[in-house]
Amino acid sequence: MSLQSEVAIPESAPKTSRPTFAIAGAGGRGHMFADWLRDHMGYGSVVAVADPRDSARVAVAEMHGIPEEGQFKTWQEMLSRPRLADVLINTTMDREHVESACLAMQLGYHMLLEKPSATNISDVQRIHRVRQETGRIVSVCHSLRHHVVYERVAELLRSGAIGDVVSIDQLESVEHIHQSHSFVRGNWGNESRSTFMLLAKSCHDIDIIASLVPHDCLRVNSFGSLTYFRPENAPVGSPIYCVDGCPAEADCPYHAMKIYGPENFWKRHAGLSGLDRDQTLARLHESPYGLCVFKTDNDVVDHQVVSMEFEGGVTATFTMTAFTPTGGRFLRVHGTRGYIEAKIDSRSIDMWEFWSGNRHTHVEFPPDKGAHGGGDGRLIQNLIDAIASEDEARVRTGTTESLRTHAIVFAAELSRRSGKVVQLSDLLP
């Protein structure tokens, strides 16, 4: 198979009648899907929205002209009504997924369920069981399965272009500011509010690795810790809130006003968009985003490695680290007849073929609109097509597949905590 061959990308709009959508959770992800639906399915395709924050809820409501009777403060209130739409986009907080997902399916909703499916293996199994019982069509948001670079790598491996897969390595560069925003100061910094880091951030990565190996994972080993974002590493004399006059302000890359002062993505994500300097200072003095990164209640790891062994002796490693200058994913696949190196975020693949004079081929992919390199749009289109054809098997990451790959993540965290190799058969007998 040629590295240069075309990847079939679904058209931006379905060829069938238009389904309607309800959104539970109008944060960054929910808003993004609402935006995609407006552009590709049309104004008014979202008919209901739930979010406790007035600004987030109203933004989606205005985007689709949702009347007040279609706006709810909680997903519980929304799901207390008879089914309002064909599909629920479930972007609630991680710990709310299981109850909201199961109730929605029982009410008759098909569903796009944000990853992770749930925060423990028994709840992931429960979601899968309810989907089987109700016959709903559900897609779990493993968006990387739909990224054009990963799609091409998967095609190359299936074609035998580099022989049999022997080992795979993947690096997720979280990026130091992203880590501080989301996993130190933000919603995913403390397990009691969300879940452990590998599940919250990197079940994407474990899922894509598992999808590239045509065998089941047998056992997992993992190491990692919270090393840097700790009180003992705080600069001498630093206050609880950055804006109270930190002596390290000039040098510290995490000083709140450096990140949230300018009008940028991080300021918008922190809910501070449109505020002037004085207003921003005041809000940061009461917001978790204004806390010194060394003095929050964060407890999730800032680096972790995972080693996996699959049937047939195939091995894989995954590294997640906060300590990188930019974000991005990097993949290496070692085969018996060749080698592939992919830079996911810069959208390039290099392949060497040992049995063809070590021939080297390089290809770059054009930019694509949308989150996860366009993968999120193709993911929701995949679900729409599956619903239109009434064929659950068309969903690339349904609950069966997501349970299989989530289990590896739970096994890795169990290994990290116990210091032992974990057999997958112990989690999924």
Buried (B, 14 or more C-beta within 10 A) or exposed (E): EEBEEEEEBEEEEBEEEBBBBBBBBBBBBBBBBBBBBBBBBEEBBBBBBBBEEEEBBBBBBEBBEBEEEBBBEBBBEBBEEEBBBBBBBBBBBBBBBBBBBBBBBBBBBBBBBBBBBBBBBEBBBBBBEBBEEBEBBBBBBBBBBBBBBBBBBBBBBEEEBBBEBBBBBBBBBBBBBBBBBBBBBBBBBBBEBBBBBBBBBBBBBBBBBBBBBEEBBBBBBBBBEBEBBBEEEBEEEBBEBBBEEBEBBEEBEBBBBBBBBEEEEBBEBBBBBEBEEEEBBEBBBEBBBBBBBBBBEBBBBBBBBBBBBBEEEBBBBBBBBBEBEEBBBBBBBBBEBBBBBBBBBEBBBBBBBBEEEEEEBEBEBEEBEBBBBBBBBBBBBBBBBBBBEEEBEBBBBBBBBBBBBBBBBBBBBBBBEEEEBBBBEEBBE
